[in-house]
Amino acid sequence: MSQIKSDPIKYSGYQQVVLNINGSKHHAVVKPSAILLHTLREELGLSGAKGGCENGDCGACTVLLDGLPHKACMLLTVEIGNKEITTIEGLNDTEIQKAFVNFSGFQCGYCTSGFLLNAHALLQLKPHANDAEKQNWLDSNLCRCTGYEGIRDAVNAAQEKVQEKLK
Amino acid sequence: MGSVNGGQKMIPFDFEYYKADTVDQAYQIMKTSLEENKRAVYYAGGTELVTNFRKGKDHADIVIDIKGVSDMMAIQEKDKQIIIGAGVCLNQIIETLGDSSLSHVLEQIADHTTRNALSIGGNLAGRLPYKEAVLPLLAVDAKAVIQGEEGRVEKPLKEVFNKTLRLKSGELLIQLKINKSDVSYYSKRETEGTKVDYPILHMFSTWSETEVFVGVSGFSSLPEYQVFDISTLETNNVENNLIFKAFKDKARACHRASVIYRQHLLKCAIEDLLLEWKGRM
């Protein structure tokens, strides 16, 4: 392409990008067409985010960008910039993890990382979310084992713990 | 089908990616691309483009990311107007506007996580036929701010939206402007099964003392709307109602719902709407 007056950021062909993931800087060499889900899994070995429908429907690939849930199958790696990415590998020792274990919030486990990240973001941003708000957020994720009862119990239990800490 | 790497589907072509800082810069990149016979697309949330790229339903040589353009990423209040950047995601609009007809419609589109990315401009300008966000915007006579050959121009949305957003090649929707005061509204959204799905009927209506706006999405092949004189609307028999007569033959059939089922849902929604009026008048 001809020269544009003032130069915008441009990526063409393979290029190194620096991603802030779980508090650390990670370097990856990607094309502009690289999708974040694939970069995380294939380039950086962070396989916690799962490829499910890869169509934005199932939520198995959910990651947090600056604390908000996003579906990594619909994001270009080059668009992330300086945003902080949180994957399931960075979600250590949280109430939501403990609650999923204690309340059997998973069966086959494939959808679990997506549910955990979404629920974690919800409880961080809206610790007093009511049932309708929780339903609204968690409708973004599908569990093909239909283990929704355990997931709901786990989220409610984690919410109680989060609220106790706020007192 | 896209190429596969480790069982995952990749975008099966290369493109150049630009992150624009200003509207002028984004438009200039688009213009240069067009002059060089390259297909360029404006990119905000990516929810539709990335999926279509991967499925081979769309292609681009140049992707122009507008998320660095501050005018397009903010919601401002000015002179009793709310100015919404076309790149603003649906959840940000819902949280900023609170209880409003626009928020009510937006919170029914896609799912919560997707709404953290899906932009209002993308909903209007994308290829998906539903474009539900347009219904409340048309109802309140929103204005569209567009960057084109003549620079930045403001036009009534009704002038540039007829079933789809009718922009000239390369033009960029920058902002949407609506009046701050909200209106009474009615909205009925039906899907084939679960709530998070495309609509088989989304009927949205607002009314004044003299006129009624009714718009539908998911019912016909593309969104349609009509404004009716309130005094001409039969309120006892839905079959004779002008709203039903105006829309019923536009019903489409698809794997989600037949023509007859969509017409039945429309009839039920109009009955509900009439009850709503009676309750308020």
Chai-1 contact restraints between the chains, C-beta under 6 A:
chainA,res_idxA,chainB,res_idxB,connection_type,confidence,min_distance_angstrom,max_distance_angstrom,comment,restraint_id
A,M1,B,T32,contact,1.0,0.0,6.0,A-B,restraint_1
A,S2,B,T32,contact,1.0,0.0,6.0,A-B,restraint_2
A,I4,B,Q28,contact,1.0,0.0,6.0,A-B,restraint_3
A,I4,B,I29,contact,1.0,0.0,6.0,A-B,restraint_4
A,P8,B,Y18,contact,1.0,0.0,6.0,A-B,restraint_5
A,P8,B,K19,contact,1.0,0.0,6.0,A-B,restraint_6
A,P8,B,A20,contact,1.0,0.0,6.0,A-B,restraint_7
A,P8,B,Q25,contact,1.0,0.0,6.0,A-B,restraint_8
A,I9,B,K19,contact,1.0,0.0,6.0,A-B,restraint_9
A,K10,B,Y18,contact,1.0,0.0,6.0,A-B,restraint_10
A,Y11,B,Y17,contact,1.0,0.0,6.0,A-B,restraint_11
A,S12,B,E16,contact,1.0,0.0,6.0,A-B,restraint_12
A,K31,B,D14,contact,1.0,0.0,6.0,A-B,restraint_13
A,P32,B,F15,contact,1.0,0.0,6.0,A-B,restraint_14
A,P32,B,Y17,contact,1.0,0.0,6.0,A-B,restraint_15
A,S33,B,I11,contact,1.0,0.0,6.0,A-B,restraint_16
A,S33,B,D14,contact,1.0,0.0,6.0,A-B,restraint_17
A,H38,B,Q8,contact,1.0,0.0,6.0,A-B,restraint_18
A,E42,B,G6,contact,1.0,0.0,6.0,A-B,restraint_19
A,G51,B,Q8,contact,1.0,0.0,6.0,A-B,restraint_20
A,E54,B,K9,contact,1.0,0.0,6.0,A-B,restraint_21
A,N55,B,T51,contact,1.0,0.0,6.0,A-B,restraint_22
A,G56,B,T47,contact,1.0,0.0,6.0,A-B,restraint_23
A,G56,B,T114,contact,1.0,0.0,6.0,A-B,restraint_24
A,L68,B,N116,contact,1.0,0.0,6.0,A-B,restraint_25
A,P69,B,T113,contact,1.0,0.0,6.0,A-B,restraint_26
A,H70,B,N116,contact,1.0,0.0,6.0,A-B,restraint_27
A,H70,B,A117,contact,1.0,0.0,6.0,A-B,restraint_28
A,K71,B,T113,contact,1.0,0.0,6.0,A-B,restraint_29
A,M74,B,G46,contact,1.0,0.0,6.0,A-B,restraint_30
A,M74,B,T47,contact,1.0,0.0,6.0,A-B,restraint_31
A,M74,B,V50,contact,1.0,0.0,6.0,A-B,restraint_32
A,V78,B,Y17,contact,1.0,0.0,6.0,A-B,restraint_33
A,E79,B,D65,contact,1.0,0.0,6.0,A-B,restraint_34
A,N136,B,H112,contact,1.0,0.0,6.0,A-B,restraint_35
A,W137,B,H112,contact,1.0,0.0,6.0,A-B,restraint_36
A,D139,B,D111,contact,1.0,0.0,6.0,A-B,restraint_37
A,D139,B,V196,contact,1.0,0.0,6.0,A-B,restraint_38
A,S140,B,D111,contact,1.0,0.0,6.0,A-B,restraint_39
A,S140,B,H112,contact,1.0,0.0,6.0,A-B,restraint_40
A,S140,B,T113,contact,1.0,0.0,6.0,A-B,restraint_41
